[in-house]
Amino acid sequence: MRLKTAAFVLAALAGAACASTSTSAGSSREVNGVRITEEKEGLWARATLAPDAAIKIALARVPGGTIDEAELEEENGRLVYSFDIKVAGATGEHEIDVDAVTGEVLKAEHQP
């Protein structure tokens, strides 16, 4: 009986340790099939532009593209949604940064 109780306690502590590690770095949300990772905890609360709106803005810049990676981060003092977008049959990827407050496209670059 004690062995089962000890195993349960250890499993619970291990789960709590993993949970605290993942939340300190930020969380992620899935929006319209796109997982957006928060660079650090607290950024979601500051974003006033909805993530689905940011996705639409970014994909409008890359017709036929699909989002490969997405992050909510601070860059050059601004809160941005950063998207890496690939187009089937094309080389490289597009990096599109959308201001998470205003919706302005801050960066639209093709990286070979």
Backbone bond lengths (Angstrom), bond angles and torsions (degrees), N, CA, C in turn:
res aa  C-N    CA-C-N  psi(-1)  N-CA   C-N-CA  omega(-1)  CA-C   N-CA-C  phi
1 M - - - 1.446 - - 1.527 110.39 -
2 R 1.347 115.98 -45.82 1.465 119.76 179.95 1.515 111.27 -62.39
3 L 1.316 116.37 -36.48 1.458 120.66 179.58 1.526 110.70 -63.28
4 K 1.336 117.29 -42.95 1.463 121.00 178.06 1.523 110.91 -64.23
5 T 1.324 117.29 -41.65 1.464 121.63 179.15 1.522 110.43 -64.11
6 A 1.320 116.84 -43.11 1.470 121.14 179.56 1.530 110.03 -63.77
7 A 1.320 116.87 -42.15 1.466 120.24 178.94 1.525 110.86 -63.40
8 F 1.327 116.90 -40.79 1.458 121.28 178.72 1.525 110.60 -62.75
9 V 1.319 117.08 -45.39 1.468 121.74 -179.59 1.527 110.51 -62.76
10 L 1.322 116.95 -44.46 1.470 120.28 178.92 1.529 111.40 -62.89
11 A 1.315 117.24 -41.27 1.466 120.71 178.45 1.520 110.76 -64.10
12 A 1.325 116.96 -41.05 1.460 120.72 179.10 1.526 111.14 -64.83
13 L 1.329 116.30 -42.18 1.470 119.57 178.59 1.517 111.58 -65.84
14 A 1.311 117.88 -39.90 1.458 121.43 178.32 1.523 110.42 -63.10
15 G 1.322 117.29 -42.27 1.466 121.16 177.63 1.508 111.86 -63.11
16 A 1.323 117.49 -41.08 1.462 121.23 178.75 1.514 110.76 -65.29
17 A 1.315 117.62 -38.77 1.471 120.76 179.20 1.517 110.50 -64.75
18 C 1.322 117.65 -42.06 1.462 120.88 178.63 1.517 110.73 -65.28
19 A 1.308 117.82 -41.18 1.460 121.34 -179.15 1.520 110.59 -63.75
20 S 1.319 117.84 -41.56 1.462 119.28 -178.42 1.517 111.29 -69.73
21 T 1.319 118.28 -31.86 1.460 121.33 178.40 1.526 110.25 -67.32
22 S 1.318 117.66 -42.42 1.451 119.65 -176.16 1.529 112.53 -73.01
23 T 1.324 118.97 -30.67 1.453 119.29 -178.11 1.516 112.67 -79.29
24 S 1.330 119.28 -25.75 1.457 120.20 -179.21 1.524 111.90 -68.12
25 A 1.313 116.97 -27.52 1.452 120.54 179.64 1.521 111.62 -89.22
26 G 1.304 119.00 -3.09 1.453 122.12 -177.25 1.514 109.90 107.06
27 S 1.308 115.15 172.31 1.456 119.73 -177.57 1.521 109.23 -121.01
28 S 1.303 115.03 178.63 1.457 118.99 176.63 1.522 108.65 -130.09
29 R 1.318 114.03 155.67 1.464 121.25 177.71 1.514 107.97 -132.22
30 E 1.321 115.01 145.61 1.456 119.22 174.90 1.523 108.40 -103.02
31 V 1.324 115.53 124.26 1.460 122.28 -178.32 1.525 107.76 -130.46
32 N 1.314 116.98 119.92 1.467 122.14 179.78 1.526 112.16 51.02
33 G 1.333 116.56 40.32 1.456 121.40 178.16 1.524 114.60 80.70
34 V 1.325 117.53 4.79 1.462 122.06 179.66 1.523 108.72 -111.67
35 R 1.319 117.26 125.52 1.466 121.45 176.69 1.521 108.26 -89.78
36 I 1.343 115.20 119.03 1.462 121.82 178.55 1.524 107.52 -107.77
37 T 1.330 115.90 121.96 1.457 121.94 -177.95 1.520 109.96 -98.64
38 E 1.303 115.48 133.03 1.462 123.07 177.62 1.535 107.31 -82.04
39 E 1.333 117.13 124.48 1.462 121.85 -177.89 1.530 112.00 -60.16
40 K 1.320 115.97 -42.26 1.456 120.56 176.08 1.519 108.42 -147.81
41 E 1.310 115.30 156.34 1.454 121.17 -175.81 1.530 111.81 -59.35
42 G 1.328 116.10 138.80 1.457 121.94 175.64 1.521 115.56 102.86
43 L 1.324 117.66 -9.23 1.469 119.47 -177.86 1.525 112.35 -73.59
44 W 1.328 117.44 -34.53 1.472 119.58 179.71 1.525 111.03 -57.12
45 A 1.305 117.28 -37.98 1.465 121.34 -177.95 1.517 112.11 -67.57
46 R 1.326 117.73 -23.06 1.460 121.35 -177.56 1.526 113.42 -92.37
47 A 1.308 117.78 -17.04 1.471 121.18 -177.83 1.529 109.54 -77.38
48 T 1.324 116.68 122.01 1.463 119.81 177.49 1.526 112.20 -97.87
49 L 1.330 117.22 -19.69 1.464 121.11 175.01 1.527 107.67 -83.61
50 A 1.314 116.55 125.90 1.462 121.16 -179.88 1.531 109.73 -62.94
51 P 1.328 117.34 142.62 1.462 119.70 -178.59 1.522 113.55 -59.62
52 D 1.340 118.32 -35.52 1.466 119.03 178.77 1.526 111.57 -66.09
53 A 1.327 117.85 -32.66 1.467 120.99 176.24 1.528 110.22 -67.92
54 A 1.328 117.11 -40.18 1.467 121.13 178.35 1.523 110.56 -63.94
55 I 1.323 117.01 -39.97 1.464 121.20 177.60 1.523 110.39 -60.70
56 K 1.317 117.44 -45.69 1.475 121.53 179.50 1.523 111.15 -61.35
57 I 1.324 116.51 -43.04 1.464 120.91 179.84 1.529 110.12 -62.21
58 A 1.324 116.92 -46.17 1.468 121.00 -178.40 1.528 111.63 -64.90
59 L 1.335 116.99 -45.57 1.468 119.43 -178.72 1.526 112.66 -68.12
60 A 1.322 117.65 -25.78 1.466 120.63 176.43 1.528 110.84 -65.45
61 R 1.320 117.71 -26.29 1.469 122.47 178.60 1.515 113.13 -79.31
62 V 1.346 117.34 -17.53 1.470 121.62 -177.41 1.528 108.36 -132.60
63 P 1.335 117.31 80.72 1.468 120.20 -179.12 1.531 111.70 -56.47
64 G 1.322 116.21 133.63 1.459 121.71 -179.98 1.515 113.73 79.68
65 G 1.330 117.30 4.91 1.457 120.85 -177.45 1.514 113.49 -86.85
66 T 1.311 114.82 158.63 1.454 122.01 173.39 1.530 108.38 -127.67
67 I 1.303 115.59 143.51 1.459 120.24 -177.22 1.516 109.35 -79.20
68 D 1.338 114.61 123.54 1.455 122.28 -179.38 1.529 110.88 -92.70
69 E 1.328 116.19 -34.97 1.457 121.58 -178.22 1.522 108.36 -153.05
70 A 1.342 116.76 145.50 1.462 120.75 -179.70 1.519 109.87 -145.19
71 E 1.335 115.21 143.28 1.462 120.40 -178.00 1.522 109.74 -146.95
72 L 1.314 115.68 145.27 1.460 122.41 170.55 1.517 105.22 -103.10
73 E 1.339 116.98 118.93 1.458 120.81 -172.54 1.520 111.74 -147.78
74 E 1.315 115.27 168.00 1.459 121.06 171.75 1.518 107.40 -98.70
75 E 1.314 115.32 129.70 1.456 120.29 -179.82 1.522 108.38 -140.72
76 N 1.315 115.67 122.89 1.464 121.77 -178.44 1.533 111.69 52.86
77 G 1.321 116.00 40.80 1.463 121.34 176.77 1.521 115.22 78.70
78 R 1.323 117.25 5.20 1.464 120.56 179.74 1.518 110.14 -119.04
79 L 1.310 115.26 149.68 1.456 121.49 176.52 1.522 107.96 -87.84
80 V 1.332 117.55 121.10 1.459 120.74 -174.71 1.524 111.92 -133.83
81 Y 1.331 113.79 149.29 1.453 121.51 164.28 1.518 104.83 -90.97
82 S 1.323 117.36 124.33 1.459 121.84 179.87 1.527 108.19 -111.88
83 F 1.335 116.66 125.66 1.459 121.54 -176.77 1.522 110.36 -121.53
84 D 1.329 116.49 134.27 1.461 122.59 168.93 1.519 105.84 -103.16
85 I 1.340 114.91 120.61 1.466 120.51 -172.99 1.518 109.56 -121.97
86 K 1.333 115.41 131.96 1.466 121.47 177.87 1.524 109.38 -112.99
87 V 1.333 114.13 150.57 1.465 121.15 175.55 1.522 106.79 -117.60
88 A 1.324 116.70 127.14 1.464 121.35 -179.41 1.525 110.16 -56.95
89 G 1.323 115.81 132.26 1.458 121.32 178.17 1.517 114.41 84.72
90 A 1.315 118.67 -5.30 1.470 122.36 179.92 1.527 108.92 -109.15
91 T 1.316 115.67 154.13 1.454 119.80 178.67 1.522 110.68 -88.44
92 G 1.311 115.48 155.30 1.456 120.78 176.38 1.514 112.73 73.45
93 E 1.326 113.61 -166.51 1.457 119.85 178.66 1.521 109.60 -147.68
94 H 1.304 114.79 162.49 1.454 122.24 178.47 1.523 108.14 -103.14
95 E 1.321 116.61 136.46 1.458 120.61 173.04 1.519 107.34 -109.01
96 I 1.308 115.60 119.42 1.457 122.32 -179.36 1.523 107.89 -119.90
97 D 1.328 117.16 123.17 1.464 122.51 176.09 1.520 108.63 -110.06
98 V 1.330 115.82 127.03 1.456 122.58 -179.01 1.528 108.06 -117.81
99 D 1.339 116.59 127.16 1.464 121.03 178.27 1.525 108.27 -60.37
100 A 1.334 116.74 126.42 1.465 122.03 -175.42 1.523 113.22 -79.51
101 V 1.332 116.74 0.75 1.455 121.14 176.79 1.523 110.21 -110.86
102 T 1.340 116.75 -47.41 1.467 120.95 -173.52 1.526 114.94 -98.64
103 G 1.349 117.38 -23.46 1.459 120.76 -175.36 1.513 113.59 86.42
104 E 1.321 117.36 1.16 1.465 122.20 179.20 1.533 110.10 -69.25
105 V 1.342 116.53 138.24 1.459 120.34 174.50 1.526 107.47 -79.55
106 L 1.319 115.75 117.43 1.462 121.38 -176.63 1.522 112.42 -94.15
107 K 1.322 116.39 -26.76 1.469 120.65 -179.95 1.511 108.76 -148.66
108 A 1.324 116.00 136.59 1.454 122.33 173.89 1.524 106.76 -142.49
109 E 1.321 116.20 95.11 1.458 121.42 -175.54 1.511 110.70 -125.99
110 H 1.337 114.28 145.93 1.476 120.29 171.41 1.503 107.29 -102.54
111 Q 1.335 116.04 127.78 1.455 121.69 178.87 1.522 108.51 -113.04
112 P 1.331 116.66 116.50 1.479 119.70 -177.65 1.505 113.64 -65.54
